[in-house]
């Protein structure tokens, strides 16, 4: 059976995943990146052995999905802000040595795209874009059943295509990137910039809380939601115009409030995508739930090694 390893900025999850995408056993721990890569590798090894014991299944391969830049061919970690001292480390190579099995690696957003295409809301779609909206915006692109890569295997940074060049500064160094306008923190930042001193809900604001307030009738939160839907719609409409995929699958923590955004997003697509058959692009919500990245990590292995020479989603 195949194990998935989801390496995130705050936690590492490990699970055994069967060939239909079901998680049979899982454990997780804090990433604690400051304790060093070797210590984290030891915890991953321990968790892999634990989930194998729990399922009673023989480990036959490992798929890794990791946040930030990671080379999908060599498995080497790049410059990741969440664990900067891990640059140059290679969990794929190390786990292959420890367990004597084949290991496949992808960026976590690409991994989730593969999972939704193979086992989730995008199943049987040849052309799919998966978008995750949370603390940032990321995604993966499936074209004709293949995971799209740029030069040198580069992962498409869809969260950093520019929506408004006069917009807010982005962590990448430019202004008005989609992420800086439509990720969860952007909702919070905008509302905080607009709220009066006596605003009663100022404490502990999050995107989730803003959605709750909007549903309860708070006028300022409703404005924040409308702004969020507008910028989400602009970015998605751009992708529809560029790719005209069979489906766009939306996931991530912000999209738990999707009922507040979808009508406006569809309106933006209808108004902006007049030169492509946009009505044939389905807008769907991710279906794999909280374990999407973990399932995606396992899907990386199935995609690489188990299906049609490892080339199809």
C-alpha positions as CSV (number, residue, x, y, z in Angstrom):
1,X,0.0,0.0,0.0
2,X,1.0,3.6,-0.6
3,X,1.8,6.1,2.1
4,X,1.3,9.9,1.8
5,X,3.5,12.4,3.5
6,X,2.1,16.0,3.6
7,X,4.8,18.4,4.8
8,X,3.2,21.7,5.7
9,X,4.5,24.9,7.3
10,X,2.8,24.1,10.6
11,X,2.2,20.3,10.6
12,X,3.3,17.1,9.0
13,X,0.6,14.5,8.3
14,X,1.3,10.9,7.3
15,X,-1.2,8.3,6.2
16,X,-1.8,5.0,4.4
17,X,-4.0,5.6,1.3
18,X,-5.5,2.9,-0.8
19,X,-5.9,2.8,-4.6
20,X,-9.3,4.5,-4.4
21,X,-8.0,7.4,-2.4
22,X,-9.3,6.3,1.0
23,X,-7.2,7.2,4.1
24,X,-7.0,4.0,6.1
25,X,-4.8,5.3,8.9
26,X,-3.2,8.7,9.6
27,X,-1.1,10.5,12.2
28,X,0.3,14.0,12.4
29,X,2.7,16.2,14.3
30,X,3.8,19.8,14.4
31,X,6.4,20.6,11.8
32,X,8.6,22.3,14.3
33,X,11.0,23.3,11.5
34,X,13.3,25.1,13.9
35,X,14.3,21.7,15.4
36,X,16.0,20.9,12.1
37,X,15.4,18.6,9.1
38,X,17.0,15.5,10.5
39,X,14.8,15.6,13.6
40,X,11.7,16.0,11.4
41,X,12.9,13.1,9.2
42,X,13.1,10.9,12.2
43,X,9.5,11.8,13.1
44,X,8.3,11.1,9.6
45,X,10.0,7.7,9.7
46,X,8.3,6.9,13.0
47,X,4.9,8.0,11.7
48,X,5.3,5.9,8.6
49,X,6.0,2.8,10.6
50,X,3.1,3.6,12.9
51,X,0.5,3.9,10.1
52,X,1.9,0.7,8.5
53,X,1.4,-1.2,11.7
54,X,-2.1,0.2,12.2
55,X,-3.3,-1.0,8.8
56,X,-1.2,-4.2,8.8
57,X,-0.3,-3.4,5.2
58,X,3.1,-3.7,3.6
59,X,4.5,-0.3,2.5
60,X,5.2,-0.4,-1.3
61,X,5.7,3.3,-2.1
62,X,5.6,6.8,-0.7
63,X,4.2,10.0,-2.1
64,X,5.3,13.4,-0.7
65,X,3.5,16.7,-1.1
66,X,5.4,19.6,0.4
67,X,4.7,23.3,0.7
68,X,6.9,25.7,-1.2
69,X,9.4,24.9,-3.9
70,X,10.4,21.3,-4.1
71,X,12.0,19.7,-7.2
72,X,9.5,17.1,-8.5
73,X,12.3,15.1,-10.2
74,X,15.1,15.1,-7.6
75,X,13.0,15.6,-4.5
76,X,15.3,18.4,-3.2
77,X,13.7,21.1,-1.1
78,X,14.1,24.7,-2.4
79,X,13.9,28.0,-0.6
80,X,10.8,27.6,1.6
81,X,10.0,30.4,4.0
82,X,8.5,28.0,6.6
83,X,11.7,26.0,6.9
84,X,14.6,28.0,5.4
85,X,17.3,25.8,7.0
86,X,16.0,22.7,5.1
87,X,17.1,24.1,1.7
88,X,18.9,21.4,-0.2
89,X,17.6,18.5,1.9
90,X,16.0,15.6,0.1
91,X,13.2,13.7,1.9
92,X,12.5,11.6,-1.2
93,X,16.0,10.3,-1.3
94,X,16.2,9.8,2.4
95,X,12.9,7.9,2.7
96,X,13.8,5.8,-0.3
97,X,17.0,4.8,1.4
98,X,15.3,4.1,4.8
99,X,12.3,2.1,3.5
100,X,13.8,0.7,0.2
101,X,10.7,1.7,-1.8
102,X,10.0,4.1,-4.7
103,X,9.2,7.7,-3.6
104,X,7.6,10.5,-5.7
105,X,7.5,14.2,-4.8
106,X,5.4,17.2,-5.8
107,X,4.5,20.7,-4.5
108,X,1.5,20.3,-2.3
109,X,-0.9,22.3,-4.5
110,X,0.1,20.1,-7.5
111,X,-0.4,17.1,-5.4
112,X,-3.9,18.2,-4.4
113,X,-4.7,19.0,-8.0
114,X,-3.8,15.4,-8.9
115,X,-5.9,14.0,-6.1
116,X,-9.0,16.0,-7.1
117,X,-8.5,15.1,-10.8
118,X,-8.0,11.4,-10.0
119,X,-10.3,10.8,-7.0
120,X,-12.3,14.0,-6.3
121,X,-14.4,16.7,-7.8
122,X,-12.5,16.8,-11.0
123,X,-12.6,13.1,-11.8
124,X,-12.7,12.2,-15.5
125,X,-11.9,15.8,-16.4
126,X,-8.9,16.0,-18.8
127,X,-8.4,19.8,-18.3
128,X,-8.7,21.0,-14.7
129,X,-7.4,23.8,-12.5
130,X,-7.3,23.3,-8.8
131,X,-7.2,26.5,-6.7
132,X,-6.7,26.6,-2.9
133,X,-7.6,29.8,-1.1
134,X,-6.4,30.1,2.5
135,X,-3.5,32.0,4.0
136,X,-2.3,32.2,0.4
137,X,-3.5,31.3,-3.0
138,X,-2.0,28.3,-4.8
139,X,-3.1,25.7,-7.3
140,X,-2.2,23.1,-9.9
141,X,-3.0,22.8,-13.6
142,X,-4.0,19.6,-15.3
143,X,-3.9,19.8,-19.1
144,X,-5.0,16.7,-21.2
145,X,-4.5,14.5,-18.1
146,X,-1.0,15.7,-17.5
147,X,0.3,17.9,-14.7
148,X,1.5,21.1,-16.3
149,X,5.0,22.2,-15.5
150,X,7.0,25.2,-16.7
151,X,10.7,25.5,-17.6
152,X,12.9,23.3,-15.3
153,X,9.7,21.7,-13.9
154,X,8.5,25.0,-12.4
155,X,5.2,25.0,-10.6
156,X,2.7,27.6,-11.8
157,X,2.4,30.3,-9.1
158,X,-1.2,31.3,-9.9
159,X,-1.5,33.3,-6.7
160,X,1.1,35.7,-8.0
161,X,-0.5,36.7,-11.3
162,X,-1.3,40.4,-11.1
163,X,-4.9,41.6,-10.7
164,X,-4.2,45.2,-9.9
165,X,-0.7,46.7,-10.3
166,X,-1.7,49.6,-8.0
167,X,-2.9,47.2,-5.3
168,X,-1.4,46.2,-2.0
169,X,2.2,45.0,-1.6
170,X,2.6,41.3,-1.9
171,X,5.2,39.2,0.0
172,X,6.8,38.4,-3.4
173,X,7.9,42.0,-3.7
174,X,5.4,43.2,-6.3
175,X,1.9,44.8,-5.9
176,X,-1.6,43.6,-6.6
177,X,-0.9,39.9,-6.9
178,X,-4.1,37.8,-6.7
179,X,-2.9,36.5,-3.3
180,X,-2.5,39.9,-1.9
181,X,-6.1,40.8,-2.8
182,X,-8.0,37.6,-2.3
183,X,-6.3,35.3,0.2
184,X,-7.8,35.1,3.7
185,X,-5.4,37.6,5.3
186,X,-6.4,40.1,2.6
187,X,-10.0,39.9,3.8
188,X,-8.9,40.6,7.3
189,X,-6.6,43.5,6.4
190,X,-9.3,45.2,4.3
191,X,-11.9,45.0,7.0
192,X,-9.4,46.2,9.7
193,X,-8.6,49.2,7.4
194,X,-12.3,50.1,7.2
195,X,-13.7,49.4,10.6
196,X,-14.5,52.3,13.0
197,X,-12.9,52.4,16.4
198,X,-16.0,51.2,18.1
199,X,-16.4,48.2,15.8
200,X,-17.7,45.4,18.1
201,X,-16.1,42.5,16.4
202,X,-12.5,43.7,16.1
203,X,-10.9,41.0,18.2
204,X,-9.6,37.8,16.7
205,X,-10.7,38.5,13.1
206,X,-10.2,35.7,10.6
207,X,-11.7,35.0,7.2
208,X,-13.9,32.4,8.8
209,X,-15.1,34.9,11.4
210,X,-15.8,37.5,8.7
211,X,-18.0,35.0,6.8
212,X,-19.9,34.2,10.0
213,X,-20.4,37.9,10.7
214,X,-21.6,38.4,7.1
215,X,-24.2,35.7,7.5
216,X,-25.3,37.3,10.7
217,X,-26.0,40.6,8.9
218,X,-22.9,42.7,9.8
219,X,-22.8,45.3,7.0
220,X,-19.0,45.8,7.1
221,X,-18.4,42.0,6.9
222,X,-20.8,41.8,4.0
223,X,-18.7,44.4,2.2
224,X,-15.6,42.4,2.9
225,X,-17.2,39.3,1.5
226,X,-18.4,41.1,-1.6
227,X,-14.9,42.5,-2.2
228,X,-13.4,39.0,-1.7
229,X,-15.9,37.5,-4.2
230,X,-15.0,40.2,-6.7
231,X,-11.3,39.6,-6.6
232,X,-11.7,35.8,-6.5
233,X,-13.9,36.2,-9.5
234,X,-11.4,38.3,-11.4
235,X,-8.6,35.8,-10.9
236,X,-10.7,32.8,-11.8
237,X,-12.1,34.6,-14.9
238,X,-8.5,35.2,-16.0
239,X,-7.8,31.5,-15.7
240,X,-10.9,30.5,-17.6
241,X,-10.0,32.9,-20.4
242,X,-6.4,31.6,-20.6
243,X,-7.2,27.8,-20.3
244,X,-10.9,27.2,-20.7
245,X,-10.7,24.0,-18.6
246,X,-13.4,21.4,-18.1
247,X,-13.5,22.3,-14.5
248,X,-12.1,24.6,-11.9
249,X,-12.1,23.0,-8.4
250,X,-12.0,25.3,-5.4
251,X,-10.5,24.3,-2.1
252,X,-8.8,25.8,1.0
253,X,-10.1,27.2,4.2
254,X,-11.6,30.4,2.7
255,X,-13.7,28.3,0.4
256,X,-15.6,26.9,3.4
257,X,-17.6,30.0,2.9
258,X,-18.1,29.3,-0.8
259,X,-21.9,29.9,-0.6
260,X,-21.1,33.5,0.0
261,X,-18.8,33.8,-3.1
262,X,-20.0,31.5,-5.9
263,X,-22.8,33.6,-7.4
264,X,-20.5,36.6,-7.7
265,X,-17.7,34.5,-9.1
266,X,-20.0,33.0,-11.8
267,X,-21.2,36.5,-12.6
268,X,-17.6,37.7,-13.1
269,X,-16.9,34.7,-15.4
270,X,-20.0,35.4,-17.5
271,X,-19.1,39.1,-17.8
272,X,-15.4,38.7,-18.4
273,X,-14.9,35.5,-20.5
274,X,-16.8,36.4,-23.7
275,X,-14.4,35.0,-26.2
276,X,-14.2,31.5,-24.8
277,X,-17.0,28.9,-24.2
278,X,-17.0,29.6,-20.4
279,X,-20.3,28.0,-19.9
280,X,-18.6,24.6,-20.5
281,X,-16.2,25.2,-17.5
282,X,-17.7,23.7,-14.4
283,X,-17.1,25.5,-11.1
284,X,-16.9,22.8,-8.4
285,X,-15.9,22.6,-4.7
286,X,-13.1,20.3,-3.7
287,X,-14.5,17.0,-2.4
288,X,-11.6,15.4,-0.5
289,X,-12.0,17.5,2.7
290,X,-9.4,18.2,5.3
291,X,-7.1,15.4,4.1
292,X,-6.9,16.7,0.5
293,X,-3.1,17.4,0.8
294,X,-2.4,14.0,2.4
295,X,-4.5,12.2,-0.2
296,X,-2.8,14.3,-2.8
297,X,0.6,13.2,-1.5
298,X,-0.3,9.5,-2.1
299,X,-1.8,10.4,-5.4
300,X,1.6,11.7,-6.5
301,X,3.0,8.2,-6.3
302,X,0.0,6.6,-8.1
303,X,0.3,9.3,-10.8
304,X,4.0,8.8,-11.2
305,X,4.4,5.1,-11.0
306,X,1.1,3.2,-11.2
307,X,-0.9,4.5,-14.1
308,X,-0.2,4.4,-17.8
309,X,3.5,4.9,-17.3
310,X,2.8,7.5,-14.6
311,X,1.7,10.3,-17.0
312,X,-2.0,10.7,-16.5
313,X,-4.0,12.3,-13.7
